[in-house]
Amino acid sequence: MADAAHLAEATVRVDAGAPLGPIRRIWTSFGYDEINWTSMPTGKRHLKTIRAFAEQPYFVRSHYIFNSGIGWSLPHWGAGNVYHEDAAGRPFYDFGIADQVYDAVVQSGHRPLVEMAFTPRALVPEGAEQRFPFEPSPTQWSPYEAGLWAMPPKDYDKWGGLVRALVEHCVARYGATHVRGWLWELWNEPDIFYWRGTAEQFYTLYDVTAAAVKAALPDAAVGGPTTTGDLGPGRRGHEFLRGFLAHCARTNVPLDFVSFHTKGARYTPWRVYGPLGGPAPTQQSPSSLKMLREVRAALDAVAAHPKFRELPCIVDECDASVPAHWGIYDNANFAYRNTEYFPVFQCKLMKKLLDLDTRGAARVHQATTWSFYFEGERFFEGTRSLFTAQGIEKPVLNAYRMLSRLGEMRLAVESTGAWSLDRLDESEAGMAEEVDALATSGRDGVSVLAWRHADDQYAIAARDTAVTVRLERLRFSGSARVSHWRIDAAHSNSHTVWRALGAPQDPSERDLRTIEERQGLEQLEPDQTMTVRDGTLTLRIGLPLPSVSLLEVRPAAG
């Protein structure tokens, strides 16, 4: 790739006669903290919106199914409120909220990835409140909400009974055939404050959990450990992952998949206190390089164990920045979540993760966007979500619409403007500007997803990159119909439309209709009929920074 500030031109060559094998649709997964929003009318509607375009069921993961509470989500909170004890200390279960949550997921055509967490109030160890520092305040309701839920359960047998009861209940409610397609995962990020025990205590809890899942449904898929990915000083996610894998290898405890996380940015400072709408004190952007390095390190840890290297690796929080529930009023650097920058970033990241898979023994099977929606927000709050609180589809959702339209077989692609994974160990903080593509073939023809992007949300380019897309060895000749879908500042972009209306926080019905009419995936231009000669077709497009195009080429009807 040229070292110029901006790419003036690039050539993308697609070899339609060189299939690389079936494409793994690693993007078909999303998750969120706020479990109780799942069964809200808005949550149910959004689940159906995603399923309407999804090429296959998405896995849906959420926190807090075992937490005690009132069954209502706030940022980074929620409660399934399943576990209880009578006066004699005997467990009993209330699956009412769990049923609402999993009914909503299943009835919308998706599949749960059940995160079995965290410790119910009745299983918090005796004396934990004395060991846990806590100052009551209006934002810290009680020691339990403040963090006692992260304590190891005081009775692992009762925990195992809870796990087994949930699996058995789901089998009875949804059928063994359906539940065999679910994933059962222990905890979340036990290497940080989500787990206030030792690594050895977690390993034991996993042993108990895996045994309970298998006792209820022997061919259910159970895994973990859902560690963080940060490789920086003082971070211990990869150390925890390696220790967990060594434990599983040594004890032969069931392990059907390995899960871990990656985040592209943790802004400094996270939150800025000042006038609303002010600029970020320091311009910062998510780093896809940071994410790729973290995923590579985790895959290498899995591949180090021959018995695990063929297991599915699930990056079930694969996110450009943290936290999910902070937005532009906390730090203006979260603005990218509202704009075309985010969907282009996601398309690029999915392709690079697929490329990373070709360089080692272990492979990514899911890359979960930890994004859904939040109740009680302003329009375009800038949180990590697929929808605004008012139900407007954000531009990032259209990235998943584009990805859903890709064919079944991945094709070989070369781009003169691509950033190569060979440079992954260079000291760059973020990926430089590139033009790259992901191409597939299917029953209807060939699809090419091409983008221009840099890991700098503040980068501006006065001119489009002139991109030549050359499709070779097509399996048909003659007339072809070409469809061109686009996400950029002017297309498939509800945020741009909202801003053009004056960024209203109380838009009129007419304004809402105007936004909704433009929120979906849009074509850059009407379909064109072109001629394929000797299996070759050349297309020329211009790509603004940032933008992504989906080109669909298929034989013309008749």
Protein Blocks (a to p, Z undefined) as FASTA:
>chain_A
ZZbfbdfbdcddddfklcgbjcddfklccddfklmlmmgmklmmmmmmmmmmpgbdcddd
dehklpgcehiacehiaceklaccdfkopacddfklmmmmmmmmmmnopacddddddddf
klgcehklmmpccdddfklmbfklnommmpccfblklmmmmmmmmmmmmmmmnopklmmm
pccdehjhklbmmbccdfklmmmmmmmmmmmmmmmmmmbccddehiafbfbehiaklmmm
mmmmmmmmmnopacfbdcddddfbdcddfbdcddehiacfbdcdddfklmmmmmmmmmmm
mmmpmklmmpccddfbccfbdcfkbcfklomklmmmmmmklmmmmmmmmmmmmmmmmmcm
bdcfbdcdddfbdehiaehklpacfbdfkopacfklmmmmmmmmpcfbdcddddfkbccf
klmmpcbfbdcddddddddddfklccdddddddddfkbccfbdcddddddehiabecjdd
dddddddfkgoplklmmmmnopaabdcfklmmmmmmmmmccdfbdcdddddeehiacddd
dddddddddddddddeZZ
